[in-house]
Amino acid sequence: MKIPINVLNAPVAEETKISPDYVRISAASAMALRMRSGRFAREFDFGGINILLNYEEGCYSDCGYCGLARTRPGNYEEKSFIRVEWPLVNMQELAKRMGEYKDKLTRLCISQVTHGRSHKDTIAITKLINQYVDTPLSILAAPPVLNRERLQEYKDLGVDMIGIGLDAVSESVFYQHRTNVPNGKLSWDNYWDIIYASRDIFGPWKVNIHTVVGLGETDRDLVEIFYHLYERQILPYLFSFNPEPDSRMGDWDRAPITRWRRIQLIKHLIEHKNLAKEDIVFDDNNSISGLKVSNADIREAVEGLDKGKPFKTDGCPSADNGDGCSRPYGSYRPTDSYRDFPFLPEDDDIVQIREELQLEDLLIK
């Protein structure tokens, strides 16, 4: 697979606060490392640190829904990402701080952007992190700047999981929002080449694909990709589209909460209860209209909502296979109600989720 020349040879501006010396971290990560004051609406243990590469030119992609899109107004360093602030920090200071808090850390993740320096800067940052902590490390990879050899370099450095932000779950939606855009030109085939290469190199259940609900896909599109990935031992991680102000999709509506909850539930049943394809019923618009629950195991999971597990945030695990990255605010703002939960939903949450699912209209006896 060739790497696009226009990406690899992108000009690099003379700027002091760029990667690998500087990175951005999520607001939740800054709070967890005591690099910024604040507290979560509900207290819970959080040790997942998310790092975002930073360049003066920003990301060379231009996805219609992304807060970091090139054509979104504003300077790159001032742009939000998934609608929350990502403070700029010195990488050396961050690594030292992670070392100080290493007993509380559960998962680290370096998020690349489409930029010619992304690969070598990811290598430099990974080596620095390895000097201070041995916390499991993921890379949210940018396929346009990668190939098999570069993926193998990450594996050799101790990276244990690769994430791919596919986001759009059908080729037509990908083309609409990521290819046929002012500065897009991302390739659906290139993304899948990197997904399959990552699976070959990192192994089963060590690759995750970000899938976004609400970009114009159908429920059938989502269900089909869940089965496709599950059969290949690749993990789909769910996000709920949350429009970024001033982006090209800033005035798009979010997925209705009932649709979102049903997609969460169906994905969980596919992955953990062996839900058969023929037990999912679609209407003429390819929306989920019914769920057959003759299987006792599935019925028990659905009627008990499987103790809230389907509605937790998807994220890479900790070293002991517990909650590693719970991504607070990945699908909602801090002032919004939870779209996914960074902890197990409580009893009151389950009551609300049950109402949102409208189970009585979904279940087919």
C-alpha positions, 0 to 999 in steps of 0.5 A: 500500500502506498502512502499518499505523497501529499500527506507525507510531504506536507510542509512543517511550519516552524512552531515551538509548541508542536509534537513530539515536544507538545501534545494535547490531552483530553480534559478528563485526562488533565483532571485525572493527572491533576494538571487541571482542576475540576471534577466529574458529575459523578465520582468514579475511578478514571485512569485512561489518558488520551493524548492527541498529536498537535501541529500548527497546520493541524490535521490534513484531513477535512472530515465534515463532522470533526472539530479538527477539520481543516475548513472549520473556522478558527486556529487549530489549537483553539478547536475542540475535539468531540466537543470538549477542550483538549489542553496543550501540555509539554510532553516531557512534563506529561510523561513525568506526571504519568510516572507520578500517577502510574499506580492509578493509570489503566490505559494510555492512548496516542491519537494520531492526525493525518500529518507527515510527522505523525508516525515518527512523532508517535515513535518518539512519544511512545519511547518517552512514555516507556521510560516512565510507565508500563501501562498498556498503550494503544494508538488511534492510528491515521491510516493515510500515514501508515503501512504494515512496516510502521504498524510492526514498529509500534508492535515492537515498541510494546504498543498492544492495541491499535484503533482505527477511526473508521467512523462511517460504517458504509462506503457511501457515508464515508465518501460523503463525509470523508472523501468528497469534501474540500480537503478530504480524499481519504480512501475507504479501501486504505482504511480497510487495508490498515484495519486488516494489516493491524489484525494480522500484526496485533492479533485477535481482539487487539484492534478496535474500530470507531463507529459513529451512530448518526452520520447518515448510515442505516441500522442495517449498515451498523448491524452488518459491520458489527457481525463483519468485525466480530467474525474477524475478532475485531472490536467495534467501539460505538460513538454517538454523533455530537455535532461540532459548532461551525463544522459542516455538519454543525446543524445535523440532528443527533441520533434519537435516544431510542435508536442509540439505545437499541444499537447499543443493546443489539451490539452487546447481544451480538458480541456477548450473547451470540444473537443470530442475524435472523433474530433482528428485524428491519423495516423498509427503511432498514431501521431496527423494528423488532427483536426476536427473543425466543432464546432464554439467554437473550431474553434474560439479558434483554429483560434485565438489560444485562445489568447495564453493561450494554450501555457502558462506554466502549474502550480498551481494557486495563492490564487486568482486563478491567476498565482501561479507557472509559472516555468520559464525554466521548459522545456527550458534553459534561452538561448532557445526560449520559449517552454512554456511561464511564461506569456501570449504570445505577438503578435510576439510570437503568429505569431511564434506559428502559424508558428510552429503549421502548422495549415493549415496542421492540420485543417480538414474543 
